[in-house]
Amino acid sequence: MIETTLCYIEAHGKYLMLHRTKKENDLNAGKWIGVGGKLEPGETPDQCLVREVREETGLVLADYRLRAKIEFISDVWEDELMYLYTATPETTEFADCEEGELAWVEKAEVMRLNLWEGDRIFLQELLTRGEEFALRLEYKGDKLIASELKTQKGQI
């Protein structure tokens, strides 16, 4: 199982979203996601988060918070454990990204974007809850076939 990070950077009621349009053979092609990537050998999730945000956006984070651990199970792609973060940047001026177009999107508009079905579940949690949670998503191809959400108060 690969380990990754994903971060939703917040400023002025907006999330910095990445529209995946540039990378060849991208399983996220055409989707809007946060920024992040794979952990390198010996790297902690926090270290990966800081590095990936800097590489993809040029931003330095003022603070960040682990919000969830998400397990992706797939019949097509390698299974994944993703550490989901929210963060605040020191500044809001970002650099060009090699993987797509970055844009600040009003939080109220995020759910209208072209998102993965499972991303809608965890984004809703980010937008409405303050507590940490765990989520298991199972995909068949690009179709979400099962999900299990657990909060600190128990399973929902």
Long-range contacts (C-beta under 8 A, 24 or more apart in sequence): 1-78, 1-79, 1-80, 1-81, 2-38, 2-39, 2-78, 2-79, 2-80, 2-81, 3-38, 3-39, 3-45, 3-48, 3-80, 3-81, 3-82, 3-83, 4-36, 4-37, 4-38, 4-39, 4-48, 4-80, 4-81, 4-82, 4-83, 5-36, 5-37, 5-39, 5-45, 5-48, 5-49, 5-52, 5-82, 5-83, 5-84, 5-85, 6-33, 6-34, 6-35, 6-36, 6-82, 6-83, 6-84, 6-85, 7-34, 7-35, 7-36, 7-49, 7-52, 7-53, 7-64, 7-84, 7-85, 7-86, 7-87, 8-34, 8-84, 8-85, 8-86, 8-87, 8-123, 8-126, 9-34, 9-35, 9-53, 9-57, 9-59, 9-61, 9-86, 9-87, 9-88, 9-89, 10-86, 10-87, 10-88, 10-107, 11-88, 11-89, 11-92, 11-104, 12-92, 12-104, 13-106, 13-107, 14-104, 14-105, 14-106, 14-107, 15-104, 15-105, 15-107, 15-110, 16-57, 16-59, 16-89, 16-94, 16-102, 16-103, 16-104, 16-105, 17-102, 17-103, 17-104, 17-105, 17-110, 17-113, 18-56, 18-97, 18-99, 18-100, 18-101, 18-102, 19-100, 19-101, 19-102, 19-103, 20-99, 20-100, 21-100, 21-101, 22-97, 22-98, 22-99, 22-100, 22-101, 23-98, 23-99, 23-100, 26-99, 27-77, 28-116, 30-114, 31-114, 31-115, 31-116, 31-119, 32-105, 32-110, 32-113, 32-114, 32-115, 33-115, 33-116, 33-119, 35-97, 35-102, 36-82, 36-85, 45-83, 48-83, 49-83, 49-85, 49-87, 53-87, 56-97, 56-98, 56-99, 56-102, 57-89, 57-94, 57-95, 57-97, 57-102, 58-93, 58-94, 58-95, 59-89, 59-90, 59-91, 59-94, 59-95, 60-89, 60-90, 60-91, 61-87, 61-88, 61-89, 61-90, 62-87, 62-88, 62-89, 62-90, 63-87, 63-88, 64-88, 66-132, 67-125, 67-126, 67-132, 67-133, 68-122, 68-125, 68-132, 68-133, 68-134, 68-135, 69-134, 69-135, 70-118, 70-122, 70-134, 70-135, 70-136, 70-137, 71-134, 71-135, 71-136, 71-137, 72-118, 72-137, 72-138, 72-139, 73-136, 73-137, 73-138, 73-139, 74-138, 74-139, 74-140, 75-139, 75-140, 75-141, 76-139, 76-141, 77-139, 84-122, 84-126, 86-126, 116-142, 116-144, 117-143, 117-144, 118-144, 118-147, 121-147, 121-149, 125-149
